[in-house]
Amino acid sequence: MKRNLCCLFFAFIIHSTVFSQWVQTNGPIGAYTNQIVKSGAFLILNAGNGGIFRSSNNGASWEWSGWGLPCNEQVLALAEYNSTLYASISRSGIFFSTDNGASWRPINTGIQDKTFYSLFVDRINLFAGNSQGGMYYSGDNGTTWFDRSVGVTDMGFTSFLYFNSKLYAGGRSSTLSPSRALFETSDNGVTWKPIIIPGIGPNGVQSMVVKDGLFYVANDDTVFISSDGVIWNSTSVNTNASIVSMGVTGNSVYLTTSAGRYYVSPDNGVNWNLVQNTSTNAFANQVFFSNGKIIMSTNQGLYESFDSGATWQLNNTGITGLQIESFGENSNYIFSGTNDQGVFRSSDGGLNWELINTGINTFNSLHVTSIINVNDDMYLGTGDGVYKSTNNGNSWDFIFNPGVNISTHALDYDNGVLVTGASGTGIYISNDFGVTWTLASTNGINTGADYESIEIIGNTIIVSTNNSELFISENLGASWNNRSIPGGFSTTSDLQLINNKLYAATSRGLFVSDNLGVSWSLYHTDIKIINDIAIDGDKIYAATSTGVYVTNQALGEWYPLCEGLGIQYTNEIYIKDNVLLAGTFTSSVWRRFKILGGLPPEEDERTIGIDDLVLCPDIAEVNLASYVGLPTSARGAWMPSLSKNGFFSPGLDAEGTYKFVYENDLCGCEAYVKVNISLEGLFAGNDNDMTLCTVSDPVDLFERLGPYADEGGVWSPALASGTGVFDPKIDVQGIYTYTVTNNGCPNDFSEVNVTVSDNVDVGIGGDFVLCYSSTPINLFTLLGGTPDVGGEWIPKLSGGIDLFNPAIEKSGTYAYYFPDSECSNDKAEIRITLVTKANSGISNGAVQVCINSGGVDLFNALGASPDSGGSWSPSLASGTGFFNPKIDAPGLYTYTVENDCGTDIANIEVSIYESIKMDNYSISIEASENNRNTVTLDVDSTLQYEFSLDGIHFQREPVFYNVSGGAYTVMGREIAGCRYFEEKLLLVGYASFFTPNGDGVNDIWFIKGTSNQNYNLYIYDRYGNLLKNLQTAQGWDGTFNGRPLPSSDYWFKLVFEDGTSKLGHFALKR
């Protein structure tokens, strides 16, 4: 297909949709931000309840990166070692990532339900501070965990580090004991030793750091410094607030504190220089230094400085981790209130958001729980009073101050009356758009509570409190009636009065009353924690602790709207035109199309915010991942599959709906995005080449354009058929162009290149024998007959089109054919057999043959796998290669073998010998108490031997029994060979009695013979008294200290120099 001019159409067509998946909007941006670590080319951010985000551009922008982490859980600690990330998740143990945070897996066997406030990693060692006190340790990257809390169960550890080869853990004791703030261990927490820091306060250790051999410990606004962990010096930083964290940058130590401040010490803690972030008064949780940039993480998001902290800018781009508390709108904007970062607005239906806090000056007032539109002016109910804007939120005026630490969370308006609930005070009413406020009657209403929700319709005011109470006034607050929902405690977070039916969204489900709360009925038995509702005709949408649900007032059954959003904790639900907005607890705002039609809802073919993709047929491939805005960390697959993964190619891929399904569910539900793709105009198909024979049947060229080519085009040059049918007997070979005419898109055309060929001749095959050492040969020259050139060989030849290299190719059949020819399917087969040069084995070998042996086959002595069938010179008596030493003469024998590749010879020198002394034998002796010995001769050989103790009498059994002490000549000889061994042997023996009577016969008792070791000989009487200590070869005359001993039994102990010993006894007779 030719690529001329190309055009791309983007069409957004409103369909009658019944269901579609949720898509996260681009805000409001921000989060409670904490640790930042670097992993590979990414910065990784702990955003607390918002999860984990990562940045590939040094923090300029961020993307959510929490696939695999539990839903609705807070990230409490983040650590990195060698590009492996570890995250502590509340009530869910510890998770890790080896792909820079793109995906996470648990390593929490045994700790999966535990919460850890701190985390420290060093190589394969992990230490985690338990929220219940103490710590856990893993020495194998988290595969197994051990409780290492003995002696420190009262400790809430906040910080770990190594100093002087010891691990230090710091934190605060539940007893607030200053002596239990810092501990050290040398055995990974098996034992702990408390470290006393004089002067440290009961709040213990907030943070620790080591630099240049100095150990820094932060407590409240004081830093303690030690060079040995024993002696400590303190310095007060005068922060007027507690130190939050410490770290090292360059040659300096830094610490962070409240009001956007951090301090830097370039002189080992002697002086601390203040760096003030004038853009915020939030707590500075951490400062991170990266490539000339400083990033400060705070409870109100990230601030960055490019001039060493002189100026700061808020930059939360891509960080969608806020808790949404309210929605509202006027004719120009949608507004969203957050838990602690103020109010945002959107001009494009909730897709993008901007922060608009000008005039909102207190921290409590950043908690925006109600947004009300009065004649296009906007009013905010906050944690610190009521605010008003007359310019779409460009600035805000503080119009109602209820008092110090008094909130006005609930705010509503109807028919000229503003009403709000002031916590601990009562209900205030304004009839002049907030200029003045009057406290309504306190009679019959609890004024000591915090007011959760308020609704005003005409003269009726309905108020819920955080004490599970509900009050109704039908006279604009002149009097009140308690209309609380019976059945137990429940918080009512939203009230709506529509058509005289009162709806109450509570922590026990949705309750409905037809008589202003005189009686209540539970809407459905499937009780959910409902935080907010939105009523749209006969449908009720509910924001709950497990996501968003919809029901029909007639059915009363809740249907989850789960895909994309999952079961995330959702605070608010809002309807804008045909779009639903969901304000979540941890991930800002999501949106989707609302339900049009009946229930249960059916899946729509589009994803909100993703326009239909309309393409011209001749457009190049389109990257769908970029078009739909998939994050770089997205893992999943397109359905149906594409010809090229992630790319749509007209002509190769069919138009229709394409769905990207994420590899992992999001918070318990399938996550996906969809895009509808259609082609505008006619498609001429794809270029093609084809070869026909002169005898082939006619072919329709249109069928060669591919499955997506449109009919109705024109062929040029014209074919004899007048259509697209090509007849090789009539039409001329060449390029035929197919053109379709389009309106809006360029005309499209494709080409079919037709070649007409005569029949081909493959020649005649044959059988051939080649040597491996032969030079490469052209197989084409081996073909018989008159083959045509230009064919191919199968299998393909590595040496070229026709070149067969025996050193590379293998024996086998090689077929010559024309694969692209439709004129012939014939093949000519060349069958190649490769042979090697004859192998006679290894020359110049030598064989020694014992004269007593039966002979040897000289062929087996050649080695190197010689070829059989050769001849020996001189010839042997056996007529083969068998040499008989009793017949054949010693000398040089030559073995000759030959084949088609040459002749080879090998020589063997044969000699005859009569005897060979051997050393591969062993002698073992087992002594017995009866003065008899067993001698065993062991030869390391499979040949047969015979054995002797005197060189005269031989036996085949290698064991000699009942051998008395004395001197022996041990021999062994090969029965049918020339190998032998001979060795002198002395055996230990002794007489069973002796008669020391001076007659010269048997007067001395001694050891007969011995081994090759010296020994000591000890003589004892029957009572165990030592009588004599003798050395090797000495005897005993039966006396003790020169006095003859009486006839009796006596005992001896023989101890050899290798430590072995022998016991026995003998008799002395007189």
Buried (B, 14 or more C-beta within 10 A) or exposed (E): BBEEEEBEBEEEEEEEBBBBBBBBBBBBBBBBBBBBBBBBEBBBBBBBBBBBBBBBEBBEBBBBBBBBBBBBBBBBBBBBBEBBBBBBBBBBBBBBBBBBBBBBEBBBEEBBEBBBBBBBBBEEBBBBBBBEBBBBBBBEBBEEBBBBBEBBBBBBBBBBBEBEEBBBBBBBBEEEBBEBBBBBBEEBBEEBEBBEBEEBBBBBBBBBBBBEEBBBBBBBBBBBBBBEBEEBBBBEBEBEBBBBBBBBEEEBBBBBBBBBBBBBBBEBBEEBEEBEBEBBBBBBBBBBBBEEBBBBBBBBBBBBBEEEBEEBEBBBBBBBBBBBBBBBBBEEBBBBBBBBBBBBBBEEBBBBBEBBBEBBEEBBBBBBBBBBBBEEBBBBBBBBBBBBBBEBBEBBEBBBEBEEEBBBBBBBBBEEBBBBBBBBBBBBBBEEBBEEBEBBBEEEBBBEBBBBBBBBBEBBBBBBBBEBBBBBBBEBBEBBBEBBBEEEEBBBBBBBBEEEBBBBBBBBBBBBBEEBBEEBEBBBEEBBBBBBBBBBEEBBBBBBBBBBBBBBEEEBBBBBBBBBBBBBBBBBBBBBEBBBBBBBBBBBBBBBBBBBEEBEBEEBBBBBBBBBBBBBBBBEBBEBBEBBEBBEBBEBBBEEEBEEEBBBBBBBBBBEBBBBBBEBBBBBBBBBBBBBBBBBBBBBBBBBEBBBBEEBEBBEBBBBBBEBBBEEBEBEEEBEBEEBBBBBEEBEBEEBBBBBBBEEBBBBBBBBBBEBBEBBBBBBBEEBBBBEEBEBBBBBEBBEEEBBEEBBBEEEBEBEBBBBBBEEBEEEEBBBBBEBBBBBEBBBBBBBEBBEBBBBBBBEBEBBBBEBBEBBBBBEBBEEEBBEEBEBEEEBEBEEBBBBBEEBEBEEBBBBBBBEBEEBBBBBEBEBEEBEEBEEBEBEBEBEEEBBBBBBBEBEBEEEBBBBBEEEEBEEEBEBEEBBBBEBEBBBBBEEBBBBBEEEBBBBBBBEEBBBEEEEEEBEBBBBBBBEEEBBBBBBBEEEEEBBEBEEEEBBBBEBEEEEBEEEEBBBBBBBEEEEEBEBEBBBEE
